[in-house]
Amino acid sequence: MMENFVIPPQSAILRLVEAAEKELLTYEPKLLPLFRQCYLNTLQTTVKLADNGTSFVITGDIPAMWLRDSTAQIRPYMPLAAEDESIRRVIAGLIQRQAQYLLIDPYANAFNEAANGHGHQDDKTQMTPWIWERKYELDSLCYPVQLLNDYVETTHDHSIFDDTVHRMLRTIVTTMQTEQYHDQLSAYTFDRHGVASDTLPLGGRGTRTNFTGMVWSGFRPSDDSCRFGYLIPANMFAVVILEHLIKFAREIYHDEDLANAAQQLRSDIQFGIETYGIVQHPRFGRMYAYETDGYGNYNLMDDANVPSLLSMSYLGYCASDAPLYVNTRAFVLSPENPYYFSGQYAKGIGSPHTPHGYVWHIGLIMQGLTSTDEAEQDALIQMLLSTTADTNFMHESFHPDHPEEFTRSWFAWANSLFGEFILRRLQIAG
């Protein structure tokens, strides 16, 4: 049985919202209803608590749980877990459910609440009734480890490290090792009848890749298929989370085999990124590509979905002033990026996943979260404020000249991330 999560009346999150609202009265009163609705949206509308202690978190207007989205939706509440038992219950339960799902199938990106057969059951891949969608996305293996690390660092609750989590960590490493040699070792294929971005070419195997040390990914965090199999931002995220995984293997589970395998994997991936993932751009200089195949082919772009090149410093791969990041960020936030769009109300990163020319709220928010310039942050907040189409919610994407034309009215990830951005701008712990 499952029941919807209800925010307790005296919870720390409501006290935090009230504190932020006091600051917003001075900073920008128009943000008051927008901040409250967005920041509380995930907890109020997408979280269910199960009798077995796990938590199920839907993405919003799709009744399935993405490993990526569920983590990103919940992470902005993490600092409250140290003092708020109800938030700890949600997050610990989500970690357990993510671990269970990864053990069902590490190649799936989205899962059902129960084994009900909902979702894309006609896809030509190894579907089960638990799986909503089986698009293999490297970041889906990374987000659960990031959530686990954030939780332990915040709460110091080591009871979360049970056998299920141990097996999840082993499965993540094994899957990444296999996908370093996708063309030789992997049995994964994916074929869906319809638009090209929803399937993999060459019999569902994807375009061919050369060994680089990086891990192959079939799909991007947008759920669109990769043009070239080595998605640089996802591999950067893998480098970050493997450091956490090594620590858990050694210090918690005393599993030297796992720790050594993860250490070698991390070293391989970082070598691959820095050797095969950098290009010389005629305008921006040395910068990271979005994708490569290891044969010298590159895709120069960025997508609003995270992990992205823009989010490298947010995710912890590099410092915000690292020269390669500075150059890459300048490219990403320019018309040289084929998915950077401008209009009367906004300019920012979009995605081939949505209509051409549409800007993503997540892209604008991530630009703000990675900025060290308060003037830039304030300008982005005004863009966000003026493009909600009077709904007081973030959306997936919108027309920058006509914000009333948008996709996904209920997209909890964007709402949570907006709340995090506002709290950081106000310098309020949350």
N, C-alpha and C positions, 0 to 999 in steps of 0.2 A: 504494500500500500504506500501511496505517496500523498503528501499534503503540501499545499503552497506555503512558502516561507512568509511569515508575517514579522515585520520589524517591531520588536518590543518597544513599548512607549518610552522607557527610560534608557534606551540603548545609546551607546557611544556615538553611533552614526548620526542620530538625530541631534545630539549635542554639537557634533562637528558641523552639521548643516547650519545650525543656528549661529555658530561662531562665524562661519563663512558669510552668512547673510549680513551680519553686523558690519563686516569689512566691506561687503559689496555696496552697502548704503553710501559709503564714501567713494569707493572705486568706480562703480557703475551700477546704479540702482536698477537699470533695465535688465540686468542679468539675474535678478532675484528669482523670478519664476522659472527661467531657463535652467539655472544651476540646480535648483531643487528637483525639478522634474527629471532632468537628465541624470544627476548623480544617484538618485534613488531608483531609477527605472529598472535596473537589473534585479535588485532585491525585491522590488514590489511586483514584478510581472514575469520573471523568467525562471525563478528558482523553486524547485520542489525538493522536499526532504523525504527520504525513504525510510521505512522501518528498519532496514539493515544498516543504517548510519551513513549511507551515501547521499550525495546531492546530485540532482539532475538539473542542468542549466541549459535552456533552449537559447537559440541565437536571437529570437524575437519572433518575426512573422513566419518562421519556418519551425515546425514542432520537432526539431531534432537538435542534438547536442554535438557541436563541433569541438574537437579537442582544443583548437586554437581559440575560437571565439569565447568558449566558456572560461578559459584561463584569462584572456584579456578583459573580459567583462568583470571578473572578480578581483583581479590584481589591485585596482585602485582602492579597495576596501582593506587591503592587507595590513596597513599600519594599525588599524583598529582591533585586529585580532588579539593583540597583546592584552587588552583590557575587556574586550566584549566577547562573552561566551557564545552568544548567538552567531557572531561572525566566524568565530573559530569553528563552530559546528558546520557552517556552510562550507568553509574552505577545506577542512579536513575531510568532509564527506565528498567533496568534489575530487580531491586527490585520490581517494579510494576508488571512486567510480571511474576516473580516467585510467587508473592502473588496471582495473578489471576489463575495461574496453580494449586497452592496448594488448592485453593477453588474449582477447578474442581474436583480434586481427590488427597487427601493427601497420598494415597498409591502408586501413580505412581512415577517413578524415571526419566522418560524422556518424553518429549512432542514434538508435531509437531508445525510447524509455524502457521498452520491454522487447522481447523477441516477437514483434508483431508484424514483421514483413513490410513495414512502411518504407517509403523512399524509392530509390531507383533500382528496383529489383530486376529490371529488364537489361541492365548493363551487362556486357559480356566480360565478366571477371568473376572472381570467387566470392559471390555474395552469400550472406546468411541473413536470417530474419532479424538479427540484432543490428545490422548495418543499414544506415540510411544512404550512405554514399561511400564508394571505395576508391576515391581518388588519392593516390599515394603522394603526400606532400611532406617533404622533409621537416618542415616547421611543426607538423603535428606530433612528431617525436620529441621536439624540443620544448614546446610550451609546458607539458606536464612536469618536466624536470625544473623549469624555471619557477613554476608555482610551488613545487615542493621545497625548493631552496628558500624562496621568499617566506614561506610559512614557518620553516624551522628557524630561520634567522630572526623572525619576529617573535615567535612564541616560545622557542626552545623546547618544543614538545617533540620528544624523540619517540613517543609511542606510535607515531605515524609510520615508523620504519618497520613494517611487518613483512612477512614472507611475500605477500602479493606485490608490495612496492619493490622488493628485492628482485623478484622475477620480472617486473616491468623494466627495471633498469638494465637487466641482462638482455631482455628482448630488444630494447632500444639499441644497444650496442651491436648485437648480432645483426639486426636489420640494417643498420648503417654500414657494417662491414660487408654485407652481401651487396648492398647498393653502391659500394665503391667499384664493384665489378659488375654493374648491371647487365651488360651485354653477355657476359660469360656465365654468371652464377644465378641471376634472378629469374624466378618463375613468374614474376608479376607482369600482367598485361591488363590493358583497359581499353574497351571499345564501346562507344555509345553512338547510336545513330542520331545524327543531327548536325549541329554546327561544329566546325573544326576545333574550336577552342574547348569543346567538351569531350574530346577524345584524343587518343594518341595515334600517330601515324604508324605505318609499317607493321601492320598486323597487331596493333595495340602495344608495341614494344617501345615506341618513341624513336626519335632520331638518334643515330649512332653517336657514341662518345668514345674518346680516348682516355686511358687511365691517367688521372691527375693527382690522386690522393683524396679529392673531394668526393662527396656523396651525391649520387644521382637523385633527381626528383622528377616525378612525372608531371606534377602540377604545382602552380604557384599558390601563395596564400589567398589569391583571388578566386581560386578553384578553376582558373584557366590553365590549359596545358602549356608546358614550357616549350619555347622555341628550340632552345638548346638545353641539354639535360643537367648541366651544372649551374644551379641557381645560386649566384654568389651570396645574396643576403641570407638565404636559408643556411648556407654553409657557415657563414659568419656566426649566426645564432647557434649552430651546432658547436662551434669552438667555445662559445661562452658556456653553454650548459654542460658540456663534457667536463669542464673544470669542476663544476658542482658534483657531477656524477662520480668523478674520481675521488673526491673527498668523502662522499657517502660510502663508496665501496671500501675505502681504507678504514675510515674512522668509525663507521657504524657497523658494517657487515663483515669487516676484516676479510674481504674477498679480494686477495691480491691478483687473482687471474682477471677478474672484472676490471680492477683498477688499472692493471697493465695494458689490457686491451683498449680501454678507453683512452689511456695516455697516448698510446701509439696512434689511435684513430684521430685524436685531437691534433697531434703533430702532423699527421698526413694531410688532414684537411687544411690546416693553416698554411702548410707549405704549398698546397694546391692553389689556395686563394691568392697568395702573394706571388706565386710564380706564373699562374695561368689566368688570373682574374683581373690583371691590371693592363690598361691600354694607355697609349699616348694620344690625347685628344688635341687637335690643332689649336683650339681656343683655351681649354681649361687645363691642359697639361696632363700629368700622370693622374689617373683616376681609375676607379673600379668600374668594370662592366656589370651589367645586370645578369647576364647569362653567357656561358661559353660552352663549347663542346670538347675542348682540349685539343682540337685540330687547328686552332687559329681563327675560328669563327666566333664573333662576338655579337651580342645584342645590347646596344647602348640605349637604355631607357630606365625609367623607374615607375613603379606602380604604387598606388596609395596604400595598398594592403601591407600589413606588417607581418614578417620582416621585409623591410625595404632597404634600399641603399640609404635613404634619408634617415632611417631609424637606427643606423649603426651605433651611434653614440648613446642613444636611449637604451638599447639592448645591452650595451656594455662591451662591444667589440673593440671600440677605440675611444679616445678622448675627442671632445668636440673641437679641439684646436689641432688635431693631427692633420698634417698637410694633405695627405691623400683624401681624408674625409672632407676637408675644406674645399678641395677641388671638385670632389664628387658632388657635394651638396650644391655648389654653384651651378654645376651642370644640371642637376635634377630640378632646380628651381629656375630654369631658363627655358626658352622656346626650343633649345637644342634637344631637350627631352620631348619626344613625340607625344607624351601624355601630360604635358603641362599646358593648361588652358587658362585664358583670361577673358573677363567680361566686365560688365558695369559694376557688379556687386562683389566679385571675388576673382582671385587668380591663384591657381594652385594645381596640385597633382590630381589627375584622374586615373582612369584604368580602361584597358580594352574590354573589361568585363561589363562596362556600362556604356550608354550612348556616347558617341564621339563628341568631345567638347564639354562634357559634364565634369565638374570638380567634385572631389570627395571631401566630406567633412573630416574623415580620419586623416587625410593628407594635410589639411590645414592645421589640425590639432597637433599632428606629429611635427610639422614645421615649427609650431610654437614650443613644443616640448624639447626640441633639439636646438632652439635658439638661445643665444646668450645675450641678446639685445632686447631690452624691455620695450623699446619703441616698436620693434618688429612683433613682439608678442601682443602688445596692445592693439596694433593694426589688425592682427589675425583674429583677436577676440571680437573686434567690431565686425569683421567679415562674417564670423560665425553667428553673431547676434542678428545680422541683417539677412541671413539666408535660411532661416528656419521655416519660412512661409507661414509665419504666425502660429506655428504649432508648439513652440517651446520645446522642441526635440531636435536632435541631430538626425540626419538622414544618411543614406548610403552615398548618393551622388545627387547633384542638382545642376541645372542650367545656370551659368554665372550671370547671364543677362535676365533670366526669368526664373528666380529661385522657387516659384510656385510649381515649377516642373521638376519633380524629383523622383528618385527611386527609393523604395523601402521606407515606409512611414514608421516602422517599428524595428529598429536596428540597434540593439542594446549595447553592442561593443562601442559604437560611436558615442553613445550617451555616457557610458562610464568613462571613456577616455577624456571627454570634454570636462567632466567633473574633476578628474585628476589634473588637467591643465589649469583649471581655475584655482584649485587649491595650491598648486605650485606657484602660480602667479601672485597669489595673495600671501605666499610663504606661510601657509597654515599646514601643520602636520596632518596628513590624512592620506 
